[in-house]
Amino acid sequence: MRPERLADFIGQGGGRANLETFIMAARDRGDSMEHSLRHGPPGLGKTTLAQIIAAELGGGIRATSGPVIA
């Protein structure tokens, strides 16, 4: 039930607008997007935004967490 495109993502108004600009710039350059770091408590949409970025730029994503890496 997660949105797959940025246009479908509701919330985080200013951050969403900035992210849209970053994605469009990367797409126009034909390059990958610069690093993006999201942090905060559970439920804010960090993983959803990461999946949206990957989908918008036609890339893949592998989700993990700090404890899994350690």
PDB file of N, CA, C and O in Angstrom:
ATOM      1  N   MET A   1       0.812  -1.193   0.000  1.00  0.00           N
ATOM      2  CA  MET A   1       0.000   0.000   0.000  1.00  0.00           C
ATOM      3  C   MET A   1       0.861   1.265   0.000  1.00  0.00           C
ATOM      4  O   MET A   1       0.336   2.367   0.164  1.00  0.00           O
ATOM      5  N   ARG A   2       2.165   1.120  -0.181  1.00  0.00           N
ATOM      6  CA  ARG A   2       3.031   2.294  -0.230  1.00  0.00           C
ATOM      7  C   ARG A   2       2.949   2.954  -1.604  1.00  0.00           C
ATOM      8  O   ARG A   2       2.803   2.265  -2.614  1.00  0.00           O
ATOM      9  N   PRO A   3       3.040   4.275  -1.649  1.00  0.00           N
ATOM     10  CA  PRO A   3       3.063   4.957  -2.949  1.00  0.00           C
ATOM     11  C   PRO A   3       4.342   4.593  -3.701  1.00  0.00           C
ATOM     12  O   PRO A   3       5.391   4.383  -3.092  1.00  0.00           O
ATOM     13  N   GLU A   4       4.246   4.519  -5.019  1.00  0.00           N
ATOM     14  CA  GLU A   4       5.397   4.150  -5.837  1.00  0.00           C
ATOM     15  C   GLU A   4       6.014   5.333  -6.555  1.00  0.00           C
ATOM     16  O   GLU A   4       7.130   5.227  -7.065  1.00  0.00           O
ATOM     17  N   ARG A   5       5.321   6.452  -6.606  1.00  0.00           N
ATOM     18  CA  ARG A   5       5.805   7.662  -7.278  1.00  0.00           C
ATOM     19  C   ARG A   5       5.704   8.839  -6.326  1.00  0.00           C
ATOM     20  O   ARG A   5       4.868   8.845  -5.422  1.00  0.00           O
ATOM     21  N   LEU A   6       6.549   9.826  -6.527  1.00  0.00           N
ATOM     22  CA  LEU A   6       6.563  10.992  -5.650  1.00  0.00           C
ATOM     23  C   LEU A   6       5.245  11.756  -5.716  1.00  0.00           C
ATOM     24  O   LEU A   6       4.817  12.342  -4.722  1.00  0.00           O
ATOM     25  N   ALA A   7       4.605  11.751  -6.872  1.00  0.00           N
ATOM     26  CA  ALA A   7       3.318  12.438  -7.019  1.00  0.00           C
ATOM     27  C   ALA A   7       2.243  11.830  -6.120  1.00  0.00           C
ATOM     28  O   ALA A   7       1.283  12.510  -5.758  1.00  0.00           O
ATOM     29  N   ASP A   8       2.396  10.560  -5.761  1.00  0.00           N
ATOM     30  CA  ASP A   8       1.419   9.876  -4.923  1.00  0.00           C
ATOM     31  C   ASP A   8       1.726   9.994  -3.434  1.00  0.00           C
ATOM     32  O   ASP A   8       0.902   9.625  -2.596  1.00  0.00           O
ATOM     33  N   PHE A   9       2.918  10.511  -3.101  1.00  0.00           N
ATOM     34  CA  PHE A   9       3.345  10.609  -1.708  1.00  0.00           C
ATOM     35  C   PHE A   9       2.721  11.836  -1.071  1.00  0.00           C
ATOM     36  O   PHE A   9       2.844  12.944  -1.592  1.00  0.00           O
ATOM     37  N   ILE A  10       2.051  11.637   0.059  1.00  0.00           N
ATOM     38  CA  ILE A  10       1.386  12.733   0.764  1.00  0.00           C
ATOM     39  C   ILE A  10       2.164  13.023   2.042  1.00  0.00           C
ATOM     40  O   ILE A  10       2.515  12.103   2.780  1.00  0.00           O
ATOM     41  N   GLY A  11       2.429  14.277   2.298  1.00  0.00           N
ATOM     42  CA  GLY A  11       3.103  14.667   3.523  1.00  0.00           C
ATOM     43  C   GLY A  11       4.500  15.199   3.276  1.00  0.00           C
ATOM     44  O   GLY A  11       5.019  15.121   2.162  1.00  0.00           O
ATOM     45  N   GLN A  12       5.100  15.738   4.317  1.00  0.00           N
ATOM     46  CA  GLN A  12       6.447  16.303   4.289  1.00  0.00           C
ATOM     47  C   GLN A  12       6.579  17.320   3.159  1.00  0.00           C
ATOM     48  O   GLN A  12       7.487  17.220   2.334  1.00  0.00           O
ATOM     49  N   GLY A  13       5.682  18.288   3.122  1.00  0.00           N
ATOM     50  CA  GLY A  13       5.585  19.265   2.038  1.00  0.00           C
ATOM     51  C   GLY A  13       6.890  19.847   1.527  1.00  0.00           C
ATOM     52  O   GLY A  13       7.234  19.666   0.359  1.00  0.00           O
ATOM     53  N   GLY A  14       7.632  20.553   2.400  1.00  0.00           N
ATOM     54  CA  GLY A  14       8.879  21.182   1.977  1.00  0.00           C
ATOM     55  C   GLY A  14       9.936  20.178   1.575  1.00  0.00           C
ATOM     56  O   GLY A  14      10.619  20.357   0.567  1.00  0.00           O
ATOM     57  N   GLY A  15      10.073  19.132   2.351  1.00  0.00           N
ATOM     58  CA  GLY A  15      11.045  18.090   2.048  1.00  0.00           C
ATOM     59  C   GLY A  15      10.707  17.361   0.760  1.00  0.00           C
ATOM     60  O   GLY A  15      11.595  17.003  -0.014  1.00  0.00           O
ATOM     61  N   ARG A  16       9.434  17.146   0.538  1.00  0.00           N
ATOM     62  CA  ARG A  16       8.991  16.479  -0.689  1.00  0.00           C
ATOM     63  C   ARG A  16       9.284  17.349  -1.902  1.00  0.00           C
ATOM     64  O   ARG A  16       9.715  16.841  -2.937  1.00  0.00           O
ATOM     65  N   ALA A  17       9.055  18.658  -1.788  1.00  0.00           N
ATOM     66  CA  ALA A  17       9.334  19.580  -2.894  1.00  0.00           C
ATOM     67  C   ALA A  17      10.828  19.608  -3.215  1.00  0.00           C
ATOM     68  O   ALA A  17      11.209  19.599  -4.385  1.00  0.00           O
ATOM     69  N   ASN A  18      11.667  19.641  -2.194  1.00  0.00           N
ATOM     70  CA  ASN A  18      13.114  19.609  -2.411  1.00  0.00           C
ATOM     71  C   ASN A  18      13.532  18.307  -3.072  1.00  0.00           C
ATOM     72  O   ASN A  18      14.340  18.306  -4.001  1.00  0.00           O
ATOM     73  N   LEU A  19      12.990  17.216  -2.601  1.00  0.00           N
ATOM     74  CA  LEU A  19      13.321  15.912  -3.160  1.00  0.00           C
ATOM     75  C   LEU A  19      12.920  15.830  -4.633  1.00  0.00           C
ATOM     76  O   LEU A  19      13.641  15.258  -5.450  1.00  0.00           O
ATOM     77  N   GLU A  20      11.780  16.400  -4.957  1.00  0.00           N
ATOM     78  CA  GLU A  20      11.331  16.413  -6.351  1.00  0.00           C
ATOM     79  C   GLU A  20      12.329  17.179  -7.222  1.00  0.00           C
ATOM     80  O   GLU A  20      12.625  16.761  -8.342  1.00  0.00           O
ATOM     81  N   THR A  21      12.845  18.290  -6.716  1.00  0.00           N
ATOM     82  CA  THR A  21      13.850  19.070  -7.439  1.00  0.00           C
ATOM     83  C   THR A  21      15.124  18.268  -7.641  1.00  0.00           C
ATOM     84  O   THR A  21      15.697  18.279  -8.731  1.00  0.00           O
ATOM     85  N   PHE A  22      15.577  17.569  -6.599  1.00  0.00           N
ATOM     86  CA  PHE A  22      16.790  16.759  -6.693  1.00  0.00           C
ATOM     87  C   PHE A  22      16.630  15.643  -7.723  1.00  0.00           C
ATOM     88  O   PHE A  22      17.539  15.381  -8.510  1.00  0.00           O
ATOM     89  N   ILE A  23      15.483  14.996  -7.712  1.00  0.00           N
ATOM     90  CA  ILE A  23      15.225  13.893  -8.648  1.00  0.00           C
ATOM     91  C   ILE A  23      15.183  14.412 -10.079  1.00  0.00           C
ATOM     92  O   ILE A  23      15.767  13.807 -10.978  1.00  0.00           O
ATOM     93  N   MET A  24      14.494  15.535 -10.294  1.00  0.00           N
ATOM     94  CA  MET A  24      14.404  16.103 -11.637  1.00  0.00           C
ATOM     95  C   MET A  24      15.779  16.525 -12.149  1.00  0.00           C
ATOM     96  O   MET A  24      16.094  16.320 -13.321  1.00  0.00           O
ATOM     97  N   ALA A  25      16.596  17.111 -11.280  1.00  0.00           N
ATOM     98  CA  ALA A  25      17.937  17.540 -11.689  1.00  0.00           C
ATOM     99  C   ALA A  25      18.798  16.341 -12.077  1.00  0.00           C
ATOM    100  O   ALA A  25      19.511  16.385 -13.081  1.00  0.00           O
ATOM    101  N   ALA A  26      18.734  15.280 -11.289  1.00  0.00           N
ATOM    102  CA  ALA A  26      19.507  14.074 -11.598  1.00  0.00           C
ATOM    103  C   ALA A  26      19.035  13.462 -12.909  1.00  0.00           C
ATOM    104  O   ALA A  26      19.847  13.023 -13.723  1.00  0.00           O
ATOM    105  N   ARG A  27      17.734  13.435 -13.109  1.00  0.00           N
ATOM    106  CA  ARG A  27      17.179  12.875 -14.338  1.00  0.00           C
ATOM    107  C   ARG A  27      17.602  13.715 -15.552  1.00  0.00           C
ATOM    108  O   ARG A  27      17.946  13.166 -16.598  1.00  0.00           O
ATOM    109  N   ASP A  28      17.576  15.044 -15.408  1.00  0.00           N
ATOM    110  CA  ASP A  28      17.974  15.927 -16.506  1.00  0.00           C
ATOM    111  C   ASP A  28      19.454  15.773 -16.841  1.00  0.00           C
ATOM    112  O   ASP A  28      19.844  15.859 -18.006  1.00  0.00           O
ATOM    113  N   ARG A  29      20.280  15.544 -15.813  1.00  0.00           N
ATOM    114  CA  ARG A  29      21.713  15.334 -16.027  1.00  0.00           C
ATOM    115  C   ARG A  29      22.000  13.954 -16.600  1.00  0.00           C
ATOM    116  O   ARG A  29      23.065  13.725 -17.173  1.00  0.00           O
ATOM    117  N   GLY A  30      21.063  13.045 -16.448  1.00  0.00           N
ATOM    118  CA  GLY A  30      21.292  11.661 -16.848  1.00  0.00           C
ATOM    119  C   GLY A  30      22.267  10.979 -15.913  1.00  0.00           C
ATOM    120  O   GLY A  30      23.031  10.105 -16.325  1.00  0.00           O
ATOM    121  N   ASP A  31      22.240  11.379 -14.660  1.00  0.00           N
ATOM    122  CA  ASP A  31      23.198  10.906 -13.661  1.00  0.00           C
ATOM    123  C   ASP A  31      22.434  10.431 -12.430  1.00  0.00           C
ATOM    124  O   ASP A  31      21.218  10.597 -12.336  1.00  0.00           O
ATOM    125  N   SER A  32      23.153   9.848 -11.505  1.00  0.00           N
ATOM    126  CA  SER A  32      22.511   9.434 -10.258  1.00  0.00           C
ATOM    127  C   SER A  32      22.352  10.645  -9.338  1.00  0.00           C
ATOM    128  O   SER A  32      23.048  11.650  -9.487  1.00  0.00           O
ATOM    129  N   MET A  33      21.443  10.534  -8.403  1.00  0.00           N
ATOM    130  CA  MET A  33      21.205  11.606  -7.449  1.00  0.00           C
ATOM    131  C   MET A  33      22.296  11.609  -6.387  1.00  0.00           C
ATOM    132  O   MET A  33      22.835  10.560  -6.034  1.00  0.00           O
ATOM    133  N   GLU A  34      22.613  12.785  -5.885  1.00  0.00           N
ATOM    134  CA  GLU A  34      23.574  12.887  -4.791  1.00  0.00           C
ATOM    135  C   GLU A  34      23.023  12.150  -3.574  1.00  0.00           C
ATOM    136  O   GLU A  34      21.860  11.749  -3.561  1.00  0.00           O
ATOM    137  N   HIS A  35      23.840  11.975  -2.579  1.00  0.00           N
ATOM    138  CA  HIS A  35      23.423  11.268  -1.367  1.00  0.00           C
ATOM    139  C   HIS A  35      22.264  11.984  -0.684  1.00  0.00           C
ATOM    140  O   HIS A  35      22.155  13.209  -0.721  1.00  0.00           O
ATOM    141  N   SER A  36      21.423  11.206  -0.077  1.00  0.00           N
ATOM    142  CA  SER A  36      20.286  11.727   0.670  1.00  0.00           C
ATOM    143  C   SER A  36      20.213  10.969   1.985  1.00  0.00           C
ATOM    144  O   SER A  36      20.171   9.739   1.994  1.00  0.00           O
ATOM    145  N   LEU A  37      20.198  11.687   3.077  1.00  0.00           N
ATOM    146  CA  LEU A  37      20.159  11.065   4.395  1.00  0.00           C
ATOM    147  C   LEU A  37      18.845  11.431   5.071  1.00  0.00           C
ATOM    148  O   LEU A  37      18.522  12.610   5.220  1.00  0.00           O
ATOM    149  N   ARG A  38      18.106  10.440   5.468  1.00  0.00           N
ATOM    150  CA  ARG A  38      16.834  10.632   6.176  1.00  0.00           C
ATOM    151  C   ARG A  38      16.972  10.043   7.573  1.00  0.00           C
ATOM    152  O   ARG A  38      17.531   8.959   7.743  1.00  0.00           O
ATOM    153  N   HIS A  39      16.471  10.745   8.553  1.00  0.00           N
ATOM    154  CA  HIS A  39      16.516  10.214   9.914  1.00  0.00           C
ATOM    155  C   HIS A  39      15.259  10.627  10.651  1.00  0.00           C
ATOM    156  O   HIS A  39      14.584  11.584  10.270  1.00  0.00           O
ATOM    157  N   GLY A  40      14.958   9.912  11.688  1.00  0.00           N
ATOM    158  CA  GLY A  40      13.788  10.216  12.496  1.00  0.00           C
ATOM    159  C   GLY A  40      13.164   8.943  13.028  1.00  0.00           C
ATOM    160  O   GLY A  40      13.604   7.836  12.717  1.00  0.00           O
ATOM    161  N   PRO A  41      12.139   9.120  13.830  1.00  0.00           N
ATOM    162  CA  PRO A  41      11.479   7.959  14.432  1.00  0.00           C
ATOM    163  C   PRO A  41      10.707   7.146  13.397  1.00  0.00           C
ATOM    164  O   PRO A  41      10.462   7.618  12.287  1.00  0.00           O
ATOM    165  N   PRO A  42      10.329   5.933  13.760  1.00  0.00           N
ATOM    166  CA  PRO A  42       9.565   5.086  12.839  1.00  0.00           C
ATOM    167  C   PRO A  42       8.248   5.749  12.417  1.00  0.00           C
ATOM    168  O   PRO A  42       7.623   6.484  13.182  1.00  0.00           O
ATOM    169  N   GLY A  43       7.857   5.465  11.192  1.00  0.00           N
ATOM    170  CA  GLY A  43       6.553   5.929  10.721  1.00  0.00           C
ATOM    171  C   GLY A  43       6.555   7.238   9.963  1.00  0.00           C
ATOM    172  O   GLY A  43       5.489   7.738   9.605  1.00  0.00           O
ATOM    173  N   LEU A  44       7.726   7.812   9.707  1.00  0.00           N
ATOM    174  CA  LEU A  44       7.774   9.096   9.005  1.00  0.00           C
ATOM    175  C   LEU A  44       7.802   8.956   7.488  1.00  0.00           C
ATOM    176  O   LEU A  44       7.575   9.932   6.773  1.00  0.00           O
ATOM    177  N   GLY A  45       8.078   7.756   6.993  1.00  0.00           N
ATOM    178  CA  GLY A  45       8.106   7.545   5.552  1.00  0.00           C
ATOM    179  C   GLY A  45       9.502   7.508   4.958  1.00  0.00           C
ATOM    180  O   GLY A  45       9.660   7.685   3.750  1.00  0.00           O
ATOM    181  N   LYS A  46      10.517   7.283   5.780  1.00  0.00           N
ATOM    182  CA  LYS A  46      11.899   7.265   5.292  1.00  0.00           C
ATOM    183  C   LYS A  46      12.126   6.145   4.283  1.00  0.00           C
ATOM    184  O   LYS A  46      12.695   6.382   3.218  1.00  0.00           O
ATOM    185  N   THR A  47      11.698   4.953   4.597  1.00  0.00           N
ATOM    186  CA  THR A  47      11.871   3.821   3.689  1.00  0.00           C
ATOM    187  C   THR A  47      11.032   4.011   2.437  1.00  0.00           C
ATOM    188  O   THR A  47      11.482   3.691   1.337  1.00  0.00           O
ATOM    189  N   THR A  48       9.839   4.520   2.587  1.00  0.00           N
ATOM    190  CA  THR A  48       8.974   4.771   1.437  1.00  0.00           C
ATOM    191  C   THR A  48       9.624   5.779   0.499  1.00  0.00           C
ATOM    192  O   THR A  48       9.612   5.587  -0.717  1.00  0.00           O
ATOM    193  N   LEU A  49      10.192   6.851   1.048  1.00  0.00           N
ATOM    194  CA  LEU A  49      10.869   7.839   0.205  1.00  0.00           C
ATOM    195  C   LEU A  49      12.081   7.239  -0.503  1.00  0.00           C
ATOM    196  O   LEU A  49      12.339   7.555  -1.664  1.00  0.00           O
ATOM    197  N   ALA A  50      12.819   6.386   0.179  1.00  0.00           N
ATOM    198  CA  ALA A  50      13.971   5.727  -0.451  1.00  0.00           C
ATOM    199  C   ALA A  50      13.508   4.868  -1.622  1.00  0.00           C
ATOM    200  O   ALA A  50      14.147   4.862  -2.674  1.00  0.00           O
ATOM    201  N   GLN A  51      12.418   4.153  -1.454  1.00  0.00           N
ATOM    202  CA  GLN A  51      11.884   3.323  -2.531  1.00  0.00           C
ATOM    203  C   GLN A  51      11.367   4.180  -3.685  1.00  0.00           C
ATOM    204  O   GLN A  51      11.502   3.805  -4.849  1.00  0.00           O
ATOM    205  N   ILE A  52      10.783   5.313  -3.364  1.00  0.00           N
ATOM    206  CA  ILE A  52      10.285   6.231  -4.394  1.00  0.00           C
ATOM    207  C   ILE A  52      11.453   6.804  -5.192  1.00  0.00           C
ATOM    208  O   ILE A  52      11.376   6.887  -6.418  1.00  0.00           O
ATOM    209  N   ILE A  53      12.530   7.200  -4.519  1.00  0.00           N
ATOM    210  CA  ILE A  53      13.705   7.732  -5.207  1.00  0.00           C
ATOM    211  C   ILE A  53      14.240   6.696  -6.189  1.00  0.00           C
ATOM    212  O   ILE A  53      14.525   7.017  -7.343  1.00  0.00           O
ATOM    213  N   ALA A  54      14.373   5.464  -5.735  1.00  0.00           N
ATOM    214  CA  ALA A  54      14.869   4.397  -6.606  1.00  0.00           C
ATOM    215  C   ALA A  54      13.951   4.199  -7.811  1.00  0.00           C
ATOM    216  O   ALA A  54      14.426   4.050  -8.937  1.00  0.00           O
ATOM    217  N   ALA A  55      12.656   4.197  -7.580  1.00  0.00           N
ATOM    218  CA  ALA A  55      11.703   3.998  -8.678  1.00  0.00           C
ATOM    219  C   ALA A  55      11.734   5.160  -9.662  1.00  0.00           C
ATOM    220  O   ALA A  55      11.711   4.949 -10.875  1.00  0.00           O
ATOM    221  N   GLU A  56      11.784   6.378  -9.151  1.00  0.00           N
ATOM    222  CA  GLU A  56      11.782   7.564 -10.014  1.00  0.00           C
ATOM    223  C   GLU A  56      13.028   7.624 -10.887  1.00  0.00           C
ATOM    224  O   GLU A  56      12.967   8.108 -12.017  1.00  0.00           O
ATOM    225  N   LEU A  57      14.153   7.138 -10.379  1.00  0.00           N
ATOM    226  CA  LEU A  57      15.406   7.190 -11.131  1.00  0.00           C
ATOM    227  C   LEU A  57      15.710   5.882 -11.853  1.00  0.00           C
ATOM    228  O   LEU A  57      16.753   5.748 -12.493  1.00  0.00           O
ATOM    229  N   GLY A  58      14.800   4.922 -11.751  1.00  0.00           N
ATOM    230  CA  GLY A  58      14.971   3.662 -12.462  1.00  0.00           C
ATOM    231  C   GLY A  58      16.059   2.777 -11.888  1.00  0.00           C
ATOM    232  O   GLY A  58      16.659   1.980 -12.610  1.00  0.00           O
ATOM    233  N   GLY A  59      16.318   2.907 -10.613  1.00  0.00           N
ATOM    234  CA  GLY A  59      17.354   2.101  -9.971  1.00  0.00           C
ATOM    235  C   GLY A  59      16.767   1.067  -9.045  1.00  0.00           C
ATOM    236  O   GLY A  59      15.549   0.941  -8.919  1.00  0.00           O
ATOM    237  N   GLY A  60      17.636   0.336  -8.405  1.00  0.00           N
ATOM    238  CA  GLY A  60      17.203  -0.664  -7.443  1.00  0.00           C
ATOM    239  C   GLY A  60      17.480  -0.186  -6.025  1.00  0.00           C
ATOM    240  O   GLY A  60      18.129   0.840  -5.817  1.00  0.00           O
ATOM    241  N   ILE A  61      16.991  -0.926  -5.076  1.00  0.00           N
ATOM    242  CA  ILE A  61      17.203  -0.575  -3.675  1.00  0.00           C
ATOM    243  C   ILE A  61      17.301  -1.853  -2.857  1.00  0.00           C
ATOM    244  O   ILE A  61      16.601  -2.832  -3.114  1.00  0.00           O
ATOM    245  N   ARG A  62      18.174  -1.822  -1.878  1.00  0.00           N
ATOM    246  CA  ARG A  62      18.278  -2.909  -0.888  1.00  0.00           C
ATOM    247  C   ARG A  62      18.159  -2.267   0.481  1.00  0.00           C
ATOM    248  O   ARG A  62      19.013  -1.470   0.870  1.00  0.00           O
ATOM    249  N   ALA A  63      17.138  -2.596   1.197  1.00  0.00           N
ATOM    250  CA  ALA A  63      16.902  -2.024   2.520  1.00  0.00           C
ATOM    251  C   ALA A  63      17.618  -2.862   3.578  1.00  0.00           C
ATOM    252  O   ALA A  63      17.619  -4.091   3.517  1.00  0.00           O
ATOM    253  N   THR A  64      18.215  -2.191   4.531  1.00  0.00           N
ATOM    254  CA  THR A  64      18.857  -2.858   5.648  1.00  0.00           C
ATOM    255  C   THR A  64      18.768  -1.959   6.862  1.00  0.00           C
ATOM    256  O   THR A  64      18.140  -0.901   6.802  1.00  0.00           O
ATOM    257  N   SER A  65      19.376  -2.353   7.951  1.00  0.00           N
ATOM    258  CA  SER A  65      19.374  -1.522   9.159  1.00  0.00           C
ATOM    259  C   SER A  65      20.728  -1.636   9.836  1.00  0.00           C
ATOM    260  O   SER A  65      21.500  -2.550   9.544  1.00  0.00           O
ATOM    261  N   GLY A  66      21.010  -0.728  10.721  1.00  0.00           N
ATOM    262  CA  GLY A  66      22.288  -0.723  11.422  1.00  0.00           C
ATOM    263  C   GLY A  66      22.576  -2.019  12.152  1.00  0.00           C
ATOM    264  O   GLY A  66      23.667  -2.568  11.992  1.00  0.00           O
ATOM    265  N   PRO A  67      21.644  -2.537  12.950  1.00  0.00           N
ATOM    266  CA  PRO A  67      21.909  -3.796  13.672  1.00  0.00           C
ATOM    267  C   PRO A  67      22.216  -4.975  12.740  1.00  0.00           C
ATOM    268  O   PRO A  67      22.998  -5.858  13.092  1.00  0.00           O
ATOM    269  N   VAL A  68      21.607  -4.986  11.567  1.00  0.00           N
ATOM    270  CA  VAL A  68      21.866  -6.087  10.630  1.00  0.00           C
ATOM    271  C   VAL A  68      23.305  -5.993  10.108  1.00  0.00           C
ATOM    272  O   VAL A  68      23.975  -7.014   9.956  1.00  0.00           O
ATOM    273  N   ILE A  69      23.775  -4.784   9.838  1.00  0.00           N
ATOM    274  CA  ILE A  69      25.127  -4.589   9.332  1.00  0.00           C
ATOM    275  C   ILE A  69      26.165  -4.931  10.395  1.00  0.00           C
ATOM    276  O   ILE A  69      27.188  -5.550  10.100  1.00  0.00           O
ATOM    277  N   ALA A  70      25.894  -4.524  11.631  1.00  0.00           N
ATOM    278  CA  ALA A  70      26.838  -4.763  12.736  1.00  0.00           C
ATOM    279  C   ALA A  70      26.905  -6.245  13.016  1.00  0.00           C
ATOM    280  O   ALA A  70      27.638  -6.673  13.908  1.00  0.00           O
TER     281      ALA A  70
END
